[in-house]
Amino acid sequence: MNSLAFALTLPILAGGVAWLTRGVHRLGGALAVAVGVIGLLACASLPTERTFPLAAGLALEWSSAIRLLVLALWAVLALFGALELARPGWSFVMPAVLVATGLTLFALTLRPLPLAFLAMQIGGLLIVFPALEGPARRPWGTLGYLVVTIMSGAIGLMGLSLAEFHAQNPDEATARLAAALFAVAAGLSLALIPLHFWLPRVTETAPFQVTAWLGIVGQLGILGLVLRLLTEYDWLLTVTPLIYTFILGGLASVILGGALALAAPTPRHWFAYAMIFSTGIAVVGFGLFVQQGAGGAALALVNRTLAILVATAGFRAVPNLATHWDDLRGMGRHVPPAGVALGVAAAAFAAFPPLAGFPAAWLIYRAAFDAAPVLAYLLAPGMVLMALSVFRLLVTLVEPGEGHARETPLGLSILIGGLTLGLIVLGLFPQLALGPIMSALATLRFLP
């Protein structure tokens, strides 16, 4: 077994250990931190543009773009563990997070592609079990996610079959159908189509770590598979209208996500719609298929990842938080770390300066305006709606309400402060992230 295969297998092995010892306090979090750090150290030194052979004709594909995604997921896994160490949650969540993250890492690297799709689908299905056992204990709340995961995996595999058929027997109609299937599979997995089918339901019923995993690891895995598809089948952009699908889907998600966030009946629903909104922004930037837009999209995903993590830490600071807006009333006064975390996360989702979302949105706006000014204008209504929803949340957090001061674990406060500082530093000095991002994007041949 080569070093990359060993590193990718570690989360799966650690997940098994965490499950067998799930009654041991904080062990799952410690394993996640250790595996994340080991993975970072092991993969950071690997040379790029290599293929690592495995048994039975399998291989691990390694490139600059894949390396960047894999390193990001190792860092996210370590942060998941730090959150668990700061305030432990449900004992059955971390084993699923570890194993599902390991399967997602294999999905980013494994060849052939059908096995990568299967690894991603199994990881997604695995994370549904903690969702089914969440605090609300309403299995029907996650049925939509379960159905969508199975459907998107099956549709993606059908698209792969058609893509292989097209490679042997070139035909424009087959190419268009394959691209349509890939677009539907990605849209379902990213909660973009139908817009509010599964993500708000899971957010409402599942532990917050599950929602965070879906919003970060799961969706980064799907975007990584899209990158691999476009690298292997670069004709998808020349004989199909895939570029319009990305842009129109992203614009619809920005506008509708902002509107639904403003009208969200609960904080959990607001959180879900804010994630859909931020995904739409990134999809628009990536769908322009120019390096400036893709760089802005990648920075937007970094901002989104930190925002989801800091929001999750804020919710975890109040273990028994219910699902009504009134439960947030005065949170900034009674539990200051939670109020700061939720406020910062909201501002990051809406791309307020000086957070990392602002330079990301600026890059995407510039790329959209250069491509067609109307695209930049169409982004504005969704941004305004999201900003209004953020003001609503901030007012709720600071206005007087019933309750009393609650103590927050020191580790959780430090984590919230560190994530907030990271958002500010990347907002003021985006080149820290854009340097490696643009270097990796320059190796993708489908980006001019």
Backbone torsions as a table, in degrees:
resi	resn	phi	psi	omega
1	MET	NA	127.8	-179.9
2	ASN	-77.6	171.6	-173.9
3	SER	-65.3	-35.9	179.7
4	LEU	-67.4	-44.9	178.9
5	ALA	-61.1	-40.2	178.5
6	PHE	-63.2	-44.1	-179.7
7	ALA	-62.8	-41.2	-178.4
8	LEU	-71.1	-25.2	179.5
9	THR	-79.3	-23.7	-175.8
10	LEU	-54.9	-46.3	-179.5
11	PRO	-60.8	-34.9	180.0
12	ILE	-67.7	-43.9	177.4
13	LEU	-64.1	-43.3	179.5
14	ALA	-63.6	-36.1	177.4
15	GLY	-62.7	-39.9	176.2
16	GLY	-63.1	-42.5	177.2
17	VAL	-63.1	-42.9	-179.8
18	ALA	-62.8	-35.6	179.2
19	TRP	-69.9	-43.1	-178.9
20	LEU	-67.2	-28.1	-177.6
21	THR	-116.0	32.5	-173.5
22	ARG	-64.8	-14.4	177.0
23	GLY	-82.3	-8.8	-179.3
24	VAL	-82.1	124.5	-174.3
25	HIS	-60.8	125.0	172.7
26	ARG	67.2	5.8	-177.7
27	LEU	-66.2	-40.0	179.3
28	GLY	-59.4	-41.8	177.6
29	GLY	-64.6	-42.4	179.1
30	ALA	-63.3	-40.1	178.1
31	LEU	-64.2	-40.6	179.9
32	ALA	-64.0	-43.0	177.8
33	VAL	-62.0	-47.6	-177.3
34	ALA	-63.1	-46.0	-178.7
35	VAL	-65.8	-40.3	179.0
36	GLY	-61.9	-43.6	179.9
37	VAL	-67.8	-43.5	178.6
38	ILE	-61.4	-42.8	179.1
39	GLY	-62.2	-42.2	177.3
40	LEU	-59.7	-47.0	-177.9
41	LEU	-66.8	-38.5	-176.6
42	ALA	-72.6	-37.0	-173.9
43	CYS	-91.5	-21.7	-177.8
44	ALA	-65.5	-29.7	-175.6
45	SER	-93.3	-2.6	-178.4
46	LEU	-72.6	137.3	177.2
47	PRO	-68.5	148.9	-177.7
48	THR	-88.9	173.1	179.3
49	GLU	54.3	52.8	177.8
50	ARG	-132.5	158.9	172.5
51	THR	-121.0	126.5	180.0
52	PHE	-102.1	111.5	-176.7
53	PRO	-72.0	146.0	173.4
54	LEU	-120.8	-172.1	179.4
55	ALA	-78.5	162.6	171.8
56	ALA	58.6	35.9	176.3
57	GLY	77.1	7.0	178.7
58	LEU	-89.0	160.5	179.4
59	ALA	-155.3	161.3	174.6
60	LEU	-110.6	123.3	-177.5
61	GLU	-92.6	131.7	-173.9
62	TRP	-132.2	122.6	179.6
63	SER	-142.9	176.2	-178.1
64	SER	-61.9	-44.4	-178.8
65	ALA	-67.6	-42.8	178.5
66	ILE	-64.3	-42.1	179.1
67	ARG	-57.5	-43.3	-179.7
68	LEU	-62.6	-43.2	178.8
69	LEU	-65.3	-43.2	-179.4
70	VAL	-63.4	-44.3	178.3
71	LEU	-62.1	-38.3	177.6
72	ALA	-62.2	-41.1	-179.1
73	LEU	-70.3	-33.5	174.2
74	TRP	-62.0	-44.2	179.7
75	ALA	-63.2	-40.8	178.9
76	VAL	-63.9	-41.6	179.0
77	LEU	-60.9	-41.8	177.8
78	ALA	-63.4	-38.4	178.4
79	LEU	-68.6	-36.3	173.2
80	PHE	-57.6	-44.6	179.5
81	GLY	-64.8	-40.4	178.4
82	ALA	-62.5	-38.9	177.2
83	LEU	-63.3	-39.7	179.4
84	GLU	-68.0	-37.8	178.3
85	LEU	-67.2	-36.4	-178.7
86	ALA	-67.8	-41.0	176.6
87	ARG	-151.6	100.4	-178.0
88	PRO	-60.8	146.7	177.9
89	GLY	-114.9	-142.7	-179.1
90	TRP	-69.0	133.3	-172.2
91	SER	-66.5	-21.1	-177.0
92	PHE	-88.8	-2.3	-175.7
93	VAL	-80.9	-50.0	-173.9
94	MET	-62.2	-39.3	174.7
95	PRO	-56.9	-42.9	179.2
96	ALA	-66.4	-39.8	179.2
97	VAL	-62.4	-43.6	-179.3
98	LEU	-63.0	-50.8	-176.8
99	VAL	-67.3	-44.0	-179.0
100	ALA	-64.1	-36.2	176.8
101	THR	-66.8	-40.4	176.3
102	GLY	-60.2	-42.6	178.3
103	LEU	-65.9	-36.2	177.3
104	THR	-65.6	-40.1	176.5
105	LEU	-61.2	-39.8	175.6
106	PHE	-65.7	-37.3	178.6
107	ALA	-62.1	-30.2	179.5
108	LEU	-76.4	-18.0	-171.4
109	THR	-125.2	-22.2	-168.7
110	LEU	-74.2	139.8	171.2
111	ARG	-122.7	141.1	7.7
112	PRO	-78.3	166.7	-174.5
113	LEU	-61.5	-37.0	178.1
114	PRO	-56.3	-37.1	177.6
115	LEU	-69.7	-33.0	175.9
116	ALA	-64.1	-42.6	176.6
117	PHE	-60.5	-43.5	-179.7
118	LEU	-64.3	-40.3	178.4
119	ALA	-61.7	-42.0	178.7
120	MET	-64.0	-41.0	-178.4
121	GLN	-68.4	-41.5	179.0
122	ILE	-63.6	-41.5	176.9
123	GLY	-61.1	-42.2	177.7
124	GLY	-64.5	-39.8	178.6
125	LEU	-67.7	-35.5	-179.0
126	LEU	-63.1	-38.5	-175.4
127	ILE	-71.7	-13.4	-179.5
128	VAL	-71.3	-24.6	-176.2
129	PHE	-67.7	-43.0	170.4
130	PRO	-61.8	-32.1	177.7
131	ALA	-64.6	-39.5	179.1
132	LEU	-67.5	-25.0	-179.2
133	GLU	-102.5	16.9	-176.2
134	GLY	-66.1	178.6	-173.6
135	PRO	-62.0	-31.0	179.7
136	ALA	-78.2	-23.2	177.8
137	ARG	50.3	53.3	176.3
138	ARG	-124.4	93.1	-176.0
139	PRO	-55.3	-33.0	-178.6
140	TRP	-64.4	-21.7	179.0
141	GLY	-65.2	-25.0	-179.4
142	THR	-109.3	6.8	179.6
143	LEU	-61.0	-40.3	179.0
144	GLY	-59.0	-43.2	178.6
145	TYR	-63.2	-42.6	-179.9
146	LEU	-60.8	-46.4	-179.3
147	VAL	-64.7	-44.2	-177.8
148	VAL	-64.1	-40.0	-179.9
149	THR	-61.5	-44.7	179.4
150	ILE	-66.9	-44.4	-179.1
151	MET	-63.3	-46.4	-176.6
152	SER	-65.2	-38.4	177.6
153	GLY	-64.0	-44.3	179.9
154	ALA	-65.0	-42.5	179.8
155	ILE	-65.2	-40.6	177.8
156	GLY	-62.5	-40.5	178.0
157	LEU	-66.7	-36.3	174.8
158	MET	-62.7	-42.5	177.1
159	GLY	-61.1	-40.0	177.4
160	LEU	-62.3	-41.1	178.6
161	SER	-61.2	-43.1	179.1
162	LEU	-67.2	-36.8	178.3
163	ALA	-63.5	-41.7	177.2
164	GLU	-65.8	-38.8	178.0
165	PHE	-63.7	-41.2	178.8
166	HIS	-63.9	-36.2	179.0
167	ALA	-62.7	-33.7	179.4
168	GLN	-85.4	-33.5	-177.7
169	ASN	-133.6	81.2	-175.4
170	PRO	-54.9	128.6	179.8
171	ASP	-155.6	128.4	-174.7
172	GLU	-63.6	-39.3	-179.5
173	ALA	-64.1	-41.2	178.0
174	THR	-63.9	-41.5	179.2
175	ALA	-62.3	-43.2	179.5
176	ARG	-64.1	-40.7	179.8
177	LEU	-66.7	-40.5	177.9
178	ALA	-61.2	-44.5	179.5
179	ALA	-64.1	-39.3	178.9
180	ALA	-62.7	-41.5	178.9
181	LEU	-64.8	-42.1	178.0
182	PHE	-62.2	-40.6	-179.4
183	ALA	-64.9	-42.3	179.0
184	VAL	-65.2	-44.4	180.0
185	ALA	-60.7	-44.6	179.1
186	ALA	-66.3	-42.8	-179.4
187	GLY	-62.6	-40.8	177.1
188	LEU	-64.5	-44.3	-176.9
189	SER	-67.2	-32.9	-178.9
190	LEU	-88.3	4.2	180.0
191	ALA	66.3	23.3	179.3
192	LEU	-87.7	-32.6	176.8
193	ILE	-135.8	130.7	-22.4
194	PRO	-65.0	150.1	-162.6
195	LEU	-58.2	-43.5	-174.3
196	HIS	-121.0	40.1	-174.7
197	PHE	-78.1	-45.3	-172.6
198	TRP	-127.2	-34.3	-172.4
199	LEU	-63.0	-45.7	177.8
200	PRO	-61.2	-35.2	178.9
201	ARG	-64.7	-44.7	178.7
202	VAL	-65.1	-40.9	178.7
203	THR	-60.9	-35.5	-177.5
204	GLU	-70.7	-33.9	-169.6
205	THR	-109.6	-24.7	-170.8
206	ALA	-92.1	160.8	170.1
207	PRO	-58.1	151.2	-174.4
208	PHE	-64.0	-28.6	178.1
209	GLN	-64.0	-33.1	179.0
210	VAL	-66.4	-46.7	177.2
211	THR	-60.4	-42.2	179.4
212	ALA	-63.4	-41.7	178.6
213	TRP	-60.7	-46.3	-179.5
214	LEU	-61.7	-42.4	-176.8
215	GLY	-73.8	-23.4	-177.1
216	ILE	-108.6	-71.6	-171.9
217	VAL	-66.8	-48.8	-177.8
218	GLY	-60.2	-46.1	-175.7
219	GLN	-76.7	-31.6	172.4
220	LEU	-64.8	-36.0	176.7
221	GLY	-63.0	-42.4	178.2
222	ILE	-63.3	-45.1	179.0
223	LEU	-64.3	-34.9	175.5
224	GLY	-64.0	-39.4	176.6
225	LEU	-65.2	-36.9	176.4
226	VAL	-61.7	-43.0	177.3
227	LEU	-59.9	-42.2	179.9
228	ARG	-66.1	-39.0	177.9
229	LEU	-61.9	-45.9	-177.9
230	LEU	-69.8	-26.5	176.7
231	THR	-73.7	-41.8	-177.2
232	GLU	-80.8	-33.9	-179.1
233	TYR	-121.2	68.7	-175.1
234	ASP	-67.8	-13.4	175.5
235	TRP	-67.4	-12.8	179.2
236	LEU	-59.5	-28.4	-178.2
237	LEU	-90.9	-9.0	-176.2
238	THR	-105.1	-26.1	-177.2
239	VAL	-116.1	4.9	-178.2
240	THR	-133.9	159.1	177.5
241	PRO	-86.3	38.2	-174.5
242	LEU	-62.6	-35.1	-178.3
243	ILE	-61.0	-39.1	179.6
244	TYR	-69.8	-33.3	178.4
245	THR	-63.3	-45.1	178.7
246	PHE	-61.3	-48.6	-174.3
247	ILE	-67.2	-45.9	-178.7
248	LEU	-67.1	-40.5	177.3
249	GLY	-64.1	-40.4	178.4
250	GLY	-66.3	-42.6	178.5
251	LEU	-62.5	-44.0	178.4
252	ALA	-60.9	-38.9	-179.7
253	SER	-68.9	-36.6	178.5
254	VAL	-65.2	-48.4	-176.4
255	ILE	-69.7	-50.5	-177.7
256	LEU	-70.7	-37.1	177.7
257	GLY	-61.8	-43.1	177.2
258	GLY	-63.5	-42.4	-179.8
259	ALA	-65.3	-43.3	-179.7
260	LEU	-69.2	-34.1	175.8
261	ALA	-63.0	-40.6	179.3
262	LEU	-64.7	-33.6	-178.4
263	ALA	-98.4	9.1	-174.4
264	ALA	-59.4	132.4	-177.9
265	PRO	-78.7	-19.4	-178.0
266	THR	-139.8	158.5	175.8
267	PRO	-59.9	-35.6	179.3
268	ARG	-64.5	-41.2	177.5
269	HIS	-65.8	-39.4	177.5
270	TRP	-58.2	-44.2	179.1
271	PHE	-57.2	-44.8	-179.2
272	ALA	-64.6	-46.4	-178.2
273	TYR	-68.4	-32.4	175.9
274	ALA	-64.7	-36.7	177.3
275	MET	-66.7	-39.8	178.0
276	ILE	-64.9	-43.1	177.8
277	PHE	-57.1	-49.0	-176.4
278	SER	-68.3	-32.8	174.3
279	THR	-64.2	-40.4	179.1
280	GLY	-60.4	-42.1	177.4
281	ILE	-57.7	-47.5	-179.0
282	ALA	-64.6	-39.4	-178.7
283	VAL	-65.3	-38.6	176.4
284	VAL	-61.2	-47.8	-179.6
285	GLY	-60.7	-44.2	179.8
286	PHE	-68.7	-38.2	-176.3
287	GLY	-67.4	-13.4	175.1
288	LEU	-72.6	-20.9	177.7
289	PHE	53.8	46.9	167.4
290	VAL	-131.3	155.4	-173.4
291	GLN	-63.9	-36.6	179.8
292	GLN	-63.7	-45.5	179.1
293	GLY	-66.2	-41.8	179.4
294	ALA	-66.6	-36.3	176.2
295	GLY	-64.6	-42.3	175.3
296	GLY	-62.4	-38.9	178.5
297	ALA	-64.0	-42.5	179.1
298	ALA	-64.0	-42.0	177.4
299	LEU	-65.9	-36.0	176.3
300	ALA	-62.6	-36.1	177.9
301	LEU	-69.5	-35.9	174.9
302	VAL	-62.7	-47.4	177.7
303	ASN	-58.9	-43.6	-179.5
304	ARG	-63.6	-41.0	179.6
305	THR	-61.8	-48.5	179.3
306	LEU	-65.1	-36.2	179.0
307	ALA	-64.6	-43.3	179.1
308	ILE	-63.7	-42.1	-179.4
309	LEU	-65.6	-42.7	-178.9
310	VAL	-70.1	-34.9	175.8
311	ALA	-65.4	-41.1	177.8
312	THR	-61.6	-42.0	176.9
313	ALA	-63.0	-37.8	177.8
314	GLY	-64.1	-44.0	177.0
315	PHE	-65.0	-36.7	-179.6
316	ARG	-69.9	-20.9	177.6
317	ALA	-68.2	-16.5	177.7
318	VAL	-124.8	86.9	-169.0
319	PRO	-57.1	-34.7	-173.8
320	ASN	-104.8	28.1	179.4
321	LEU	-62.5	127.0	178.3
322	ALA	-84.0	-161.9	-169.2
323	THR	-115.8	20.8	-179.1
324	HIS	-110.1	153.7	179.8
325	TRP	-60.2	-34.3	-179.4
326	ASP	-62.1	-23.9	179.7
327	ASP	-70.1	-18.1	176.2
328	LEU	-91.1	-9.7	-174.5
329	ARG	-61.9	122.1	179.5
330	GLY	77.0	9.4	-177.5
331	MET	-60.0	-36.6	179.1
332	GLY	-64.0	-23.6	178.5
333	ARG	-88.3	-41.4	-172.6
334	HIS	-84.0	-36.4	179.1
335	VAL	-132.6	79.2	-173.6
336	PRO	-52.5	-42.8	179.2
337	PRO	-59.6	-39.7	178.8
338	ALA	-66.2	-42.4	178.6
339	GLY	-62.1	-42.7	178.6
340	VAL	-63.5	-44.8	-177.2
341	ALA	-61.8	-47.8	-178.3
342	LEU	-68.0	-38.1	177.9
343	GLY	-65.7	-43.7	179.5
344	VAL	-65.4	-43.0	179.2
345	ALA	-60.7	-43.0	179.6
346	ALA	-62.2	-45.4	179.4
347	ALA	-63.7	-35.4	178.5
348	ALA	-67.9	-43.3	177.5
349	PHE	-57.7	-40.8	-176.4
350	ALA	-84.4	3.6	177.3
351	ALA	62.2	40.2	175.2
352	PHE	-76.3	141.2	171.2
353	PRO	-72.0	152.2	4.8
354	PRO	-97.8	32.7	-175.7
355	LEU	-85.0	167.1	-171.6
356	ALA	-62.9	-24.5	-179.8
357	GLY	-65.5	-24.7	-176.6
358	PHE	-67.7	-53.7	177.0
359	PRO	-63.8	-30.7	177.3
360	ALA	-63.8	-46.8	179.1
361	ALA	-64.6	-36.2	179.9
362	TRP	-63.8	-43.3	178.3
363	LEU	-62.3	-41.5	-179.4
364	ILE	-67.8	-41.6	177.2
365	TYR	-59.5	-45.3	-178.6
366	ARG	-64.0	-43.2	179.4
367	ALA	-65.0	-39.9	178.9
368	ALA	-66.4	-41.7	-179.6
369	PHE	-65.7	-38.6	178.5
370	ASP	-66.2	-35.1	179.6
371	ALA	-73.8	-47.1	179.1
372	ALA	-167.0	114.5	-175.5
373	PRO	-52.4	-31.4	-178.1
374	VAL	-62.5	-29.4	178.8
375	LEU	-63.9	-42.2	178.1
376	ALA	-64.8	-40.0	179.6
377	TYR	-65.0	-35.8	-178.3
378	LEU	-70.8	-22.1	176.8
379	LEU	-73.3	-26.4	-171.8
380	ALA	-61.5	-45.6	-178.4
381	PRO	-58.1	-42.2	178.8
382	GLY	-63.8	-39.2	178.2
383	MET	-63.6	-39.9	179.7
384	VAL	-66.3	-44.0	179.6
385	LEU	-62.2	-42.0	178.6
386	MET	-65.4	-40.0	178.4
387	ALA	-61.3	-41.2	177.8
388	LEU	-63.6	-39.6	178.8
389	SER	-65.9	-33.6	178.1
390	VAL	-67.8	-42.1	177.2
391	PHE	-60.8	-38.4	176.5
392	ARG	-60.3	-44.6	179.5
393	LEU	-64.8	-44.3	-178.2
394	LEU	-63.9	-40.8	177.9
395	VAL	-62.5	-41.2	178.7
396	THR	-62.6	-38.3	-177.4
397	LEU	-67.6	-31.4	-173.5
398	VAL	-102.9	-14.4	-178.1
399	GLU	-74.0	155.0	-177.7
400	PRO	-61.2	144.0	178.3
401	GLY	-158.5	167.6	179.7
402	GLU	-73.4	154.8	178.7
403	GLY	134.6	177.4	179.5
404	HIS	-140.1	161.8	-178.0
405	ALA	-62.0	138.5	178.0
406	ARG	-122.8	145.1	-179.7
407	GLU	-82.0	135.6	177.7
408	THR	-108.2	133.5	178.0
409	PRO	-54.0	140.6	-177.1
410	LEU	-58.6	-41.5	-179.4
411	GLY	-60.5	-38.3	179.5
412	LEU	-68.4	-40.5	177.2
413	SER	-62.8	-41.3	178.2
414	ILE	-63.7	-41.6	179.6
415	LEU	-63.2	-43.6	177.9
416	ILE	-61.6	-44.3	178.9
417	GLY	-63.1	-40.4	180.0
418	GLY	-66.7	-42.3	178.5
419	LEU	-66.2	-40.0	177.6
420	THR	-62.9	-43.7	178.2
421	LEU	-61.7	-39.6	178.1
422	GLY	-61.6	-41.9	177.9
423	LEU	-63.1	-39.8	-179.2
424	ILE	-69.9	-44.9	-178.8
425	VAL	-61.3	-44.3	179.6
426	LEU	-69.9	-26.1	175.4
427	GLY	-71.9	-37.0	-179.6
428	LEU	-83.5	-32.3	-178.7
429	PHE	-129.6	67.1	-176.2
430	PRO	-63.0	-18.6	-179.3
431	GLN	-63.5	-22.5	177.5
432	LEU	-59.2	-38.4	177.3
433	ALA	-92.0	-35.3	-175.3
434	LEU	-69.0	-26.5	178.9
435	GLY	-57.1	-62.6	179.4
436	PRO	-66.1	-31.5	179.8
437	ILE	-63.7	-49.3	-177.4
438	MET	-67.8	-32.9	176.4
439	SER	-63.6	-41.2	178.8
440	ALA	-69.7	-41.0	-179.0
441	LEU	-65.3	-30.2	-179.3
442	ALA	-64.5	-18.3	179.8
443	THR	-86.7	-8.9	-179.7
444	LEU	-83.1	116.4	-172.1
445	ARG	-73.6	-14.5	179.6
446	PHE	-87.8	-0.9	174.8
447	LEU	-102.6	115.2	-178.9
448	PRO	-69.1	NA	NA
